[in-house]
Amino acid sequence: MKFLIVTHVVHTQKGTDFFAYSPYVNEMNIWLRPMDSVTIIAPLKKGEVASLHQKYSSSSINFIPVPEFSFINYKESVRAIGVLPIILWRLFRVMFSAQHIHLRCPGNMGLLGSLVQMFFPFKAKSAKYAGNWDPNAKQPWSYKFQKFLLRNTFLTHNMQVLVYGDWNNQTKNIKSFFTATYSENEATSVPPKSLEGKIKFIFVGTLVKGKQPLIAIKLFEKILQDHPNIELSFFGEGVERETLETYIAKNSLQSSVFLKGNQDRETMKEIYKNSHFLLLPSKSEGWPKVVAEAMFWGCLPIASSVSCVPSMLDFGKRGIVLDENLEQNILLIQELLVNPLEYEKRRTAAMQWSRNFTLEKFEKEITKIVSPCE
């Protein structure tokens, strides 16, 4: 099968190999296993391969580079208008020769791909919408427009759209989906975690405003006042690191809050196993992988009520769902810190749920998406 991927993810080339952000490539390598021919149309830049980059497993990738573009300001918008005809022509040309068109959304390339795919109503197509599919979510117009195009069965034919969460009043081409990090043979037992002694909170993710790492510190700081036996470690890097360092120093939190940077997959497994809570007050998520990963290893999530997070946590039975009421959030966490039986009940339920979503199950579901097109 001639499989086409349309994505905004920036790639790097080293020799004949192509690299991109590891979690994305690890997933795409599963999609590509049964494919005879793979074409990727995406931005490509020169430079060194970053530590968080992974190589595609396929050795026969036809890469079609396109310029990066955005509409974040006047200058960028003018430049985008200049390169759009080039990108649209390349999209049309590669879609014409593809047997299966796969869009990665939301993103600028996903938006253009959603438009161009309308000229190929009889080709097999799929789209992975990795953002928040909640119809009531506050999102940029480009995200809303992509969602409109994807769910409109008059404009979009022969496409399965994979989204996170179950939502009411969806068109027939919308399919609730998931993602996975671990395999079945990794599902080893995790002993109970005591709430006596040091209690470990972790934040895992990019240090950017959207993930709200500063809010995580402030929430933790409030709890620390009554529970001095807790600590918070951040795993990730980003533009907010300096802001966090300043806040930690200003509020004398150096003995309780730690910035530990990016860690590899195996190290993170051990961190999850040895931590009690994941704290993630993020403003926007799709299917937050770190939440499912933490649950897999019995690290109980405390996460914002965005996207499908409430259903992942069974509305509080497999963790704590944060809302906009800070005092209520603090109370819920404090109640759990002094109730080891309830903590263990939720922790076990979280682990059992997450272990239903393995790489093996993911691959089987992907096969169902692409196999009718073979």
C-alpha positions in Angstrom: 0.0 0.0 0.0 1.2 3.5 -0.8 0.7 5.3 2.5 0.9 9.1 2.8 1.4 11.1 6.0 0.6 14.8 6.2 2.0 16.4 9.3 3.2 19.7 10.8 5.8 17.9 12.9 9.3 19.2 12.0 11.7 16.5 10.8 15.5 16.3 10.7 17.5 14.3 8.1 20.7 12.5 8.9 22.1 10.6 5.9 19.2 8.6 4.5 17.4 8.5 7.8 14.6 10.8 9.0 14.1 11.8 12.7 11.3 13.6 14.6 9.9 13.9 18.1 10.1 10.5 19.7 6.5 9.9 21.0 5.2 10.8 17.5 7.7 8.6 15.6 7.2 5.7 17.9 3.5 5.8 17.1 4.0 6.3 13.4 6.3 3.3 13.3 3.4 1.2 14.3 1.2 2.6 11.5 4.0 2.0 9.0 4.7 -1.7 9.7 2.3 -3.1 7.1 3.0 -0.5 4.4 4.9 -1.2 1.2 5.6 2.5 0.4 5.7 5.5 2.7 5.6 9.2 1.7 5.8 12.0 4.3 5.0 15.6 3.5 6.2 17.8 6.4 8.7 20.6 7.3 12.3 19.5 7.2 15.2 21.3 8.8 19.0 20.9 8.8 20.9 20.4 12.0 21.8 17.9 14.6 19.4 15.2 15.8 18.0 16.2 19.3 18.1 13.9 22.3 14.3 13.6 22.2 14.2 12.6 18.5 13.6 9.1 17.2 14.3 7.5 13.8 11.6 6.1 11.6 11.9 2.3 11.3 11.0 2.2 7.6 14.1 2.3 5.4 12.2 3.4 2.3 10.7 6.8 3.0 9.9 9.3 0.3 10.1 12.6 2.0 8.5 15.7 0.5 9.7 18.8 2.4 7.5 21.9 2.7 8.3 25.3 4.3 7.2 25.9 7.9 4.5 28.6 8.1 2.2 30.3 10.7 -0.1 33.2 11.1 1.1 34.3 14.5 1.9 37.9 13.4 1.8 40.1 10.3 5.3 39.2 9.1 4.6 35.4 9.4 1.2 35.8 7.7 2.7 37.5 4.7 5.3 34.8 4.4 2.7 32.1 4.8 0.6 33.5 1.9 3.7 33.4 -0.3 4.4 29.7 0.4 0.8 28.4 0.5 0.5 27.8 -3.3 3.7 25.7 -3.2 2.5 23.6 -0.3 -1.0 23.1 -1.7 0.4 22.0 -5.1 2.7 19.5 -3.4 -0.2 18.2 -1.3 -2.4 17.7 -4.3 0.4 15.9 -6.2 1.2 13.4 -3.4 -2.4 12.8 -2.6 -3.1 12.0 -6.2 -0.6 9.1 -6.1 -1.4 7.8 -2.6 -3.6 4.8 -1.8 -4.2 5.9 1.8 -4.0 9.5 3.0 -3.3 9.9 6.7 -3.6 13.4 8.3 -2.1 14.4 11.6 -4.3 17.1 13.3 -4.6 19.7 14.6 -1.9 21.8 12.9 -1.2 23.9 9.9 -0.4 21.0 7.6 -3.4 19.1 8.9 -5.6 22.1 8.1 -4.3 22.3 4.5 -4.5 18.5 4.2 -8.2 18.6 5.4 -8.9 21.0 2.5 -7.0 19.2 -0.3 -8.3 15.8 0.6 -11.8 16.9 -0.5 -10.6 16.6 -4.1 -10.1 12.8 -3.5 -13.4 11.6 -2.2 -12.9 7.9 -3.2 -9.4 7.5 -1.7 -9.1 5.7 1.7 -8.3 8.2 4.4 -7.8 8.5 8.1 -7.0 11.4 10.5 -5.6 11.4 14.0 -6.8 14.4 15.9 -4.4 14.5 18.8 -5.9 17.6 20.4 -9.0 18.3 22.5 -12.1 17.1 20.6 -14.5 18.6 23.2 -17.1 20.6 21.1 -17.3 23.2 23.9 -13.6 23.8 24.3 -12.2 27.2 23.7 -9.8 26.8 20.8 -8.2 28.9 17.9 -10.3 29.2 14.8 -8.0 27.0 12.8 -8.6 24.1 15.2 -12.4 24.6 15.1 -12.2 24.8 11.3 -10.3 21.5 11.1 -12.8 19.8 13.3 -15.6 21.2 11.2 -14.0 19.8 8.0 -13.2 16.4 9.5 -16.6 15.7 10.9 -18.5 17.0 7.9 -19.4 13.9 5.9 -20.5 15.9 2.9 -17.1 17.5 2.5 -15.0 14.6 3.9 -15.6 11.2 2.3 -14.2 7.8 3.1 -12.3 8.9 6.2 -12.1 7.6 9.7 -11.3 10.3 12.2 -9.7 9.1 15.4 -10.4 11.3 18.5 -9.8 11.1 22.2 -12.9 10.7 24.4 -16.5 9.9 23.8 -18.6 12.9 22.8 -22.3 13.3 22.0 -23.8 14.0 18.6 -20.8 12.9 16.5 -21.0 12.0 12.8 -20.5 8.4 11.8 -16.9 8.9 10.7 -15.7 9.9 14.2 -14.1 7.0 16.1 -13.1 7.2 19.8 -9.5 6.2 20.1 -6.5 6.0 22.5 -2.7 5.8 22.4 -0.2 3.6 24.2 3.4 3.6 25.5 3.9 0.2 27.1 3.6 -3.4 25.9 1.8 -6.3 27.6 5.0 -7.9 28.8 6.0 -4.7 30.7 2.9 -4.9 32.9 4.8 -6.2 35.9 3.4 -5.9 39.4 3.9 -2.8 41.4 3.8 -3.1 45.2 1.5 -0.9 47.3 2.9 2.6 48.0 2.9 3.8 51.5 1.8 7.3 52.5 4.2 7.2 55.5 7.5 9.0 55.1 8.3 11.0 52.0 5.4 11.4 49.5 6.6 12.1 46.0 4.7 14.3 43.5 5.9 14.6 39.9 5.2 16.9 37.0 6.0 15.3 33.6 5.9 17.3 30.4 7.2 20.4 28.5 7.7 23.4 30.7 5.4 25.8 28.8 2.6 28.0 29.9 -0.1 25.7 28.4 1.0 22.9 30.8 0.9 25.4 33.7 3.9 24.2 35.6 3.9 27.4 37.8 0.3 26.6 38.8 1.5 23.1 39.8 4.1 24.7 42.1 1.6 27.1 43.7 -0.9 24.3 44.3 1.9 22.1 45.8 3.1 25.0 47.9 -0.3 25.3 49.5 -0.4 21.6 50.4 3.2 21.7 51.7 2.1 24.1 54.5 0.2 21.3 56.2 2.2 18.3 54.9 5.9 19.0 55.1 6.7 15.4 54.1 5.9 16.0 50.4 8.2 16.9 47.5 7.6 17.8 43.9 10.0 17.0 41.0 9.7 18.3 37.4 10.7 16.1 34.5 10.9 18.1 31.3 12.4 21.2 29.8 11.0 24.4 28.2 10.8 28.1 28.1 9.2 28.3 31.6 12.2 26.8 33.4 13.7 30.2 34.3 10.4 31.4 35.7 10.1 28.2 37.8 13.7 28.6 39.1 13.0 32.2 40.1 9.8 31.3 41.9 11.5 28.4 43.7 14.3 30.6 44.9 12.1 33.5 45.9 9.8 31.3 48.0 12.6 29.2 49.5 11.3 25.9 48.0 14.7 24.5 47.1 14.4 21.6 49.6 11.0 20.6 48.3 10.8 21.4 44.6 13.3 20.1 42.1 13.8 20.6 38.3 15.3 17.4 36.9 15.1 18.0 33.1 14.3 15.4 30.4 14.7 11.7 31.2 14.7 8.7 28.9 11.9 6.1 28.7 13.4 3.6 31.1 14.3 6.2 33.7 10.8 7.5 33.6 9.4 4.0 34.2 11.3 3.9 37.5 10.3 7.4 38.4 6.6 6.5 37.9 7.0 3.3 40.0 8.5 5.2 42.9 6.3 8.2 42.9 2.9 8.6 44.5 1.2 11.4 42.5 1.4 12.9 39.1 0.4 16.6 39.2 -0.7 18.0 35.8 -2.8 21.2 35.9 -2.6 21.6 32.1 -5.0 23.9 30.2 -5.2 21.8 27.0 -4.7 18.1 26.3 -5.8 15.4 23.9 -5.1 12.1 25.4 -2.3 13.1 27.9 0.2 10.2 27.5 1.9 11.0 30.8 -1.4 10.5 32.7 -1.9 7.0 31.2 1.8 6.2 31.8 1.6 7.3 35.4 -1.5 5.2 35.9 0.2 2.2 34.3 2.8 2.2 37.1 0.4 3.0 40.0 1.3 6.7 40.2 -2.1 8.4 40.9 -2.9 11.4 38.6 -4.1 14.8 39.8 -5.0 16.4 36.5 -7.2 19.2 35.0 -10.7 18.6 33.7 -9.8 19.0 30.0 -10.6 16.8 27.0 -11.1 13.1 28.0 -9.2 13.4 31.3 -12.3 13.2 33.5 -13.3 9.9 31.8 -9.7 8.6 32.0 -9.9 9.2 35.8 -13.5 7.9 36.0 -14.5 11.3 37.3 -12.3 10.9 40.4 -12.4 7.1 41.1 -9.0 6.7 39.4 -7.4 9.9 40.6 -8.3 13.5 41.3 -9.9 15.8 38.7 -8.9 19.4 39.2 -11.4 22.2 38.5 -11.1 26.0 38.8 -11.8 26.0 42.6 -8.3 26.1 44.2 -9.5 25.6 47.7 -11.6 22.6 46.7 -8.6 21.1 44.8 -6.4 21.5 47.9 -9.0 19.9 50.1 -9.4 16.8 47.8 -5.7 16.2 47.8 -5.3 16.7 51.5 -8.1 14.3 52.2 -6.4 11.6 50.1 -3.0 12.2 51.8 -4.4 11.0 55.1 -6.5 8.2 53.7 -4.2 5.4 52.6 -7.0 2.9 52.0 -8.7 5.2 49.5 -5.4 6.1 47.9 -4.6 2.5 47.4 -8.1 1.8 46.0 -7.8 4.6 43.4 -4.2 3.7 42.6 -5.1 0.1 41.9 -8.1 1.1 39.8 -5.9 3.5 37.8 -3.3 0.8 37.1 -5.8 -1.8 36.1 -7.5 0.6 33.7 -4.4 1.9 32.0 -3.1 -1.6 31.4 -6.0 -2.3 29.0 -4.3 0.1 26.5 -1.1 -1.6 25.5 1.0 -1.3 22.3 -0.3 -4.7 21.2 -3.9 -3.5 21.4 -3.0 -0.2 19.7 -1.4 -2.1 16.8 -4.5 -4.3 16.4 -6.8 -1.2 16.3 -4.5 0.5 13.8 -4.6 -2.6 11.6 -8.4 -2.3 11.5 -8.1 1.3 10.3 -5.9 0.5 7.4 -6.7 -3.1 6.5 -9.9 -2.4 4.6 -7.8 -0.3 2.2 -5.4 -3.0 1.2 
